[in-house]
Amino acid sequence: MKGEDIYEEGIVIRSSEGTATVMVMDGESCHECGAKMFCSAADGKENTVTVRDPLGAHAGDTVRFVIRGEIMFKAAALLYGIPLVLILGGILTGMYLFDPGLMPRELWAFLLGLSAAGLYYLAFFFSGSGARSGNMMPSIVHVRGVEELDAGETGLPHDERMGSAHP
């Protein structure tokens, strides 16, 4: 997943303490984007994403940020993979553990699997292990300030203008 990085552009709305809130410029590819989980996109509203800001961007700056493929894979594993394993493990354990006296064995197994996944999600979100913890946030890789925008376009292709960090 190393080469599966997604680069996006946006305008910084707020910046504080090493993070920035960026309004993402809505593109045609937003509807099929695999990184929608990082955006707070809703129909009719602006798309915003909170990113790590190692470059010190200010409100009004146009920035380019990257969502690393490793981060998307890790997020998918944490949000979908582990709960799936817990549900399946709970169902298999419940099928052999519970006596079908009070309720059918399948119902006990289903409730055990669902409870295991529910407890995992509670622990995950209350522990601060999510995207807001910083280790899974997208990161700004280039800042184009307001003064650069006033100077006009350079005539360079888009990737060269933005100082593309990808090969």
Short mmCIF file of the C-alpha atoms (twelve columns), coordinates in Angstrom:
data_MODEL
# 
_entry.id   MODEL 
# 
loop_
_atom_site.group_PDB 
_atom_site.id 
_atom_site.type_symbol 
_atom_site.label_atom_id 
_atom_site.label_alt_id 
_atom_site.label_comp_id 
_atom_site.label_asym_id 
_atom_site.label_seq_id 
_atom_site.Cartn_x 
_atom_site.Cartn_y 
_atom_site.Cartn_z 
_atom_site.pdbx_PDB_model_num 
ATOM 1   C CA . MET A 1   0.000   0.000   0.000   1 
ATOM 2   C CA . LYS A 2   3.050   2.284   -0.063  1 
ATOM 3   C CA . GLY A 3   2.319   3.740   -3.515  1 
ATOM 4   C CA . GLU A 4   -1.396  4.262   -2.841  1 
ATOM 5   C CA . ASP A 5   -1.129  7.782   -1.437  1 
ATOM 6   C CA . ILE A 6   -3.917  10.252  -2.152  1 
ATOM 7   C CA . TYR A 7   -2.983  13.904  -2.621  1 
ATOM 8   C CA . GLU A 8   -5.643  16.577  -2.224  1 
ATOM 9   C CA . GLU A 9   -5.736  20.368  -2.245  1 
ATOM 10  C CA . GLY A 10  -7.713  22.675  -0.035  1 
ATOM 11  C CA . ILE A 11  -7.863  25.992  1.740   1 
ATOM 12  C CA . VAL A 12  -7.011  26.241  5.427   1 
ATOM 13  C CA . ILE A 13  -9.987  27.428  7.475   1 
ATOM 14  C CA . ARG A 14  -8.410  27.173  10.946  1 
ATOM 15  C CA . SER A 15  -4.959  26.375  12.212  1 
ATOM 16  C CA . SER A 16  -3.834  25.691  15.771  1 
ATOM 17  C CA . GLU A 17  -1.280  23.632  17.691  1 
ATOM 18  C CA . GLY A 18  0.106   21.588  14.808  1 
ATOM 19  C CA . THR A 19  -3.232  20.793  13.172  1 
ATOM 20  C CA . ALA A 20  -5.303  22.563  10.546  1 
ATOM 21  C CA . THR A 21  -8.857  22.285  9.316   1 
ATOM 22  C CA . VAL A 22  -8.848  22.293  5.531   1 
ATOM 23  C CA . MET A 23  -11.804 22.906  3.226   1 
ATOM 24  C CA . VAL A 24  -11.269 20.406  0.442   1 
ATOM 25  C CA . MET A 25  -11.886 21.599  -3.077  1 
ATOM 26  C CA . ASP A 26  -14.711 19.401  -4.304  1 
ATOM 27  C CA . GLY A 27  -13.624 17.437  -7.330  1 
ATOM 28  C CA . GLU A 28  -15.303 14.992  -9.639  1 
ATOM 29  C CA . SER A 29  -13.528 12.112  -7.924  1 
ATOM 30  C CA . CYS A 30  -14.941 12.911  -4.466  1 
ATOM 31  C CA . HIS A 31  -17.985 10.739  -5.045  1 
ATOM 32  C CA . GLU A 32  -15.925 7.566   -5.599  1 
ATOM 33  C CA . CYS A 33  -13.154 8.464   -3.154  1 
ATOM 34  C CA . GLY A 34  -11.925 5.739   -0.811  1 
ATOM 35  C CA . ALA A 35  -10.782 8.371   1.705   1 
ATOM 36  C CA . LYS A 36  -14.259 9.697   2.462   1 
ATOM 37  C CA . MET A 37  -13.871 8.317   5.981   1 
ATOM 38  C CA . PHE A 38  -11.433 11.157  6.702   1 
ATOM 39  C CA . CYS A 39  -13.742 13.905  5.400   1 
ATOM 40  C CA . SER A 40  -16.756 15.339  7.124   1 
ATOM 41  C CA . ALA A 41  -18.509 15.499  3.780   1 
ATOM 42  C CA . ALA A 42  -22.259 15.756  3.649   1 
ATOM 43  C CA . ASP A 43  -24.522 16.624  0.751   1 
ATOM 44  C CA . GLY A 44  -24.824 20.386  0.393   1 
ATOM 45  C CA . LYS A 45  -22.070 21.179  2.895   1 
ATOM 46  C CA . GLU A 46  -18.400 21.948  2.493   1 
ATOM 47  C CA . ASN A 47  -15.962 19.067  2.775   1 
ATOM 48  C CA . THR A 48  -13.516 19.575  5.615   1 
ATOM 49  C CA . VAL A 49  -10.727 17.431  6.940   1 
ATOM 50  C CA . THR A 50  -8.463  17.857  9.960   1 
ATOM 51  C CA . VAL A 51  -4.817  17.390  9.009   1 
ATOM 52  C CA . ARG A 52  -1.437  17.430  10.711  1 
ATOM 53  C CA . ASP A 53  0.313   20.745  9.989   1 
ATOM 54  C CA . PRO A 54  4.106   20.402  10.258  1 
ATOM 55  C CA . LEU A 55  4.633   23.386  7.921   1 
ATOM 56  C CA . GLY A 56  2.741   26.029  9.910   1 
ATOM 57  C CA . ALA A 57  -0.032  26.930  7.469   1 
ATOM 58  C CA . HIS A 58  -2.301  29.881  8.262   1 
ATOM 59  C CA . ALA A 59  -5.973  30.511  7.560   1 
ATOM 60  C CA . GLY A 60  -6.455  31.324  3.887   1 
ATOM 61  C CA . ASP A 61  -3.414  29.375  2.654   1 
ATOM 62  C CA . THR A 62  -3.897  26.889  -0.160  1 
ATOM 63  C CA . VAL A 63  -2.310  23.609  0.874   1 
ATOM 64  C CA . ARG A 64  -1.655  20.175  -0.512  1 
ATOM 65  C CA . PHE A 65  -2.001  17.279  1.904   1 
ATOM 66  C CA . VAL A 66  -1.468  13.556  1.624   1 
ATOM 67  C CA . ILE A 67  -3.427  10.604  2.943   1 
ATOM 68  C CA . ARG A 68  -0.945  7.730   3.090   1 
ATOM 69  C CA . GLY A 69  -2.018  4.307   1.858   1 
ATOM 70  C CA . GLU A 70  -0.660  2.690   5.017   1 
ATOM 71  C CA . ILE A 71  -2.928  4.895   7.121   1 
ATOM 72  C CA . MET A 72  -6.011  3.984   5.081   1 
ATOM 73  C CA . PHE A 73  -5.149  0.279   5.370   1 
ATOM 74  C CA . LYS A 74  -4.598  0.586   9.131   1 
ATOM 75  C CA . ALA A 75  -7.885  2.491   9.571   1 
ATOM 76  C CA . ALA A 76  -9.772  -0.136  7.583   1 
ATOM 77  C CA . ALA A 77  -8.223  -2.929  9.650   1 
ATOM 78  C CA . LEU A 78  -9.044  -1.193  12.944  1 
ATOM 79  C CA . LEU A 79  -12.588 -0.223  11.985  1 
ATOM 80  C CA . TYR A 80  -13.646 -3.292  9.991   1 
ATOM 81  C CA . GLY A 81  -11.141 -6.142  10.256  1 
ATOM 82  C CA . ILE A 82  -10.828 -6.507  14.022  1 
ATOM 83  C CA . PRO A 83  -14.595 -6.182  14.666  1 
ATOM 84  C CA . LEU A 84  -15.265 -8.803  11.974  1 
ATOM 85  C CA . VAL A 85  -12.865 -11.222 13.662  1 
ATOM 86  C CA . LEU A 86  -14.491 -10.487 17.042  1 
ATOM 87  C CA . ILE A 87  -17.987 -11.099 15.667  1 
ATOM 88  C CA . LEU A 88  -16.964 -14.369 14.023  1 
ATOM 89  C CA . GLY A 89  -15.013 -15.458 17.095  1 
ATOM 90  C CA . GLY A 90  -17.968 -14.619 19.337  1 
ATOM 91  C CA . ILE A 91  -20.353 -16.566 17.129  1 
ATOM 92  C CA . LEU A 92  -18.097 -19.630 17.013  1 
ATOM 93  C CA . THR A 93  -17.465 -19.499 20.765  1 
ATOM 94  C CA . GLY A 94  -21.152 -18.996 21.497  1 
ATOM 95  C CA . MET A 95  -22.152 -21.975 19.374  1 
ATOM 96  C CA . TYR A 96  -20.081 -24.310 21.557  1 
ATOM 97  C CA . LEU A 97  -20.197 -22.517 24.892  1 
ATOM 98  C CA . PHE A 98  -23.882 -21.944 25.603  1 
ATOM 99  C CA . ASP A 99  -26.515 -24.518 26.433  1 
ATOM 100 C CA . PRO A 100 -29.681 -24.056 24.351  1 
ATOM 101 C CA . GLY A 101 -31.918 -24.235 27.435  1 
ATOM 102 C CA . LEU A 102 -33.136 -20.638 27.821  1 
ATOM 103 C CA . MET A 103 -32.688 -19.313 24.275  1 
ATOM 104 C CA . PRO A 104 -31.567 -20.910 21.027  1 
ATOM 105 C CA . ARG A 105 -27.802 -21.393 20.798  1 
ATOM 106 C CA . GLU A 106 -27.631 -19.252 17.631  1 
ATOM 107 C CA . LEU A 107 -29.123 -16.269 19.431  1 
ATOM 108 C CA . TRP A 108 -26.584 -16.560 22.268  1 
ATOM 109 C CA . ALA A 109 -23.779 -16.823 19.714  1 
ATOM 110 C CA . PHE A 110 -25.018 -13.766 17.807  1 
ATOM 111 C CA . LEU A 111 -25.334 -11.707 20.993  1 
ATOM 112 C CA . LEU A 112 -21.839 -12.721 22.137  1 
ATOM 113 C CA . GLY A 113 -20.287 -11.754 18.799  1 
ATOM 114 C CA . LEU A 114 -22.157 -8.459  18.645  1 
ATOM 115 C CA . SER A 115 -21.243 -7.649  22.256  1 
ATOM 116 C CA . ALA A 116 -17.556 -8.322  21.608  1 
ATOM 117 C CA . ALA A 117 -17.560 -5.969  18.611  1 
ATOM 118 C CA . GLY A 118 -19.542 -3.332  20.536  1 
ATOM 119 C CA . LEU A 119 -17.105 -3.424  23.447  1 
ATOM 120 C CA . TYR A 120 -14.202 -3.115  21.006  1 
ATOM 121 C CA . TYR A 121 -15.728 -0.027  19.366  1 
ATOM 122 C CA . LEU A 122 -16.377 1.561   22.772  1 
ATOM 123 C CA . ALA A 123 -12.804 0.912   23.886  1 
ATOM 124 C CA . PHE A 124 -11.423 2.130   20.546  1 
ATOM 125 C CA . PHE A 125 -13.289 5.435   20.487  1 
ATOM 126 C CA . PHE A 126 -12.954 6.250   24.181  1 
ATOM 127 C CA . SER A 127 -9.226  5.423   24.227  1 
ATOM 128 C CA . GLY A 128 -8.495  8.129   21.638  1 
ATOM 129 C CA . SER A 129 -6.973  5.677   19.166  1 
ATOM 130 C CA . GLY A 130 -8.896  7.138   16.241  1 
ATOM 131 C CA . ALA A 131 -7.847  9.627   13.586  1 
ATOM 132 C CA . ARG A 132 -7.898  12.539  16.039  1 
ATOM 133 C CA . SER A 133 -5.023  11.001  18.009  1 
ATOM 134 C CA . GLY A 134 -2.606  12.305  15.359  1 
ATOM 135 C CA . ASN A 135 -0.888  9.107   14.279  1 
ATOM 136 C CA . MET A 136 -3.495  8.419   11.587  1 
ATOM 137 C CA . MET A 137 -4.101  11.957  10.351  1 
ATOM 138 C CA . PRO A 138 -3.363  13.168  6.836   1 
ATOM 139 C CA . SER A 139 -0.424  15.566  6.673   1 
ATOM 140 C CA . ILE A 140 0.217   18.833  4.834   1 
ATOM 141 C CA . VAL A 141 3.116   18.477  2.376   1 
ATOM 142 C CA . HIS A 142 3.054   21.896  0.667   1 
ATOM 143 C CA . VAL A 143 1.759   25.358  1.525   1 
ATOM 144 C CA . ARG A 144 1.009   27.973  -1.082  1 
ATOM 145 C CA . GLY A 145 0.323   31.201  0.783   1 
ATOM 146 C CA . VAL A 146 -2.011  34.040  -0.154  1 
ATOM 147 C CA . GLU A 147 0.909   36.083  -1.546  1 
ATOM 148 C CA . GLU A 148 1.804   33.282  -3.988  1 
ATOM 149 C CA . LEU A 149 -1.769  33.179  -5.237  1 
ATOM 150 C CA . ASP A 150 -1.720  36.966  -5.809  1 
ATOM 151 C CA . ALA A 151 1.436   36.619  -7.940  1 
ATOM 152 C CA . GLY A 152 -0.580  34.626  -10.493 1 
ATOM 153 C CA . GLU A 153 -0.141  31.317  -12.194 1 
ATOM 154 C CA . THR A 154 3.306   30.262  -13.366 1 
ATOM 155 C CA . GLY A 155 2.171   28.270  -16.374 1 
ATOM 156 C CA . LEU A 156 3.669   25.084  -14.919 1 
ATOM 157 C CA . PRO A 157 1.701   21.852  -14.830 1 
ATOM 158 C CA . HIS A 158 -0.377  21.374  -11.693 1 
ATOM 159 C CA . ASP A 159 1.984   18.891  -9.976  1 
ATOM 160 C CA . GLU A 160 5.028   21.104  -10.556 1 
ATOM 161 C CA . ARG A 161 3.211   24.233  -9.316  1 
ATOM 162 C CA . MET A 162 2.273   22.559  -6.030  1 
ATOM 163 C CA . GLY A 163 5.713   21.050  -5.435  1 
ATOM 164 C CA . SER A 164 4.408   17.534  -5.639  1 
ATOM 165 C CA . ALA A 165 5.951   15.224  -3.063  1 
ATOM 166 C CA . HIS A 166 5.060   12.031  -4.901  1 
ATOM 167 C CA . PRO A 167 7.283   10.508  -7.604  1 
# 
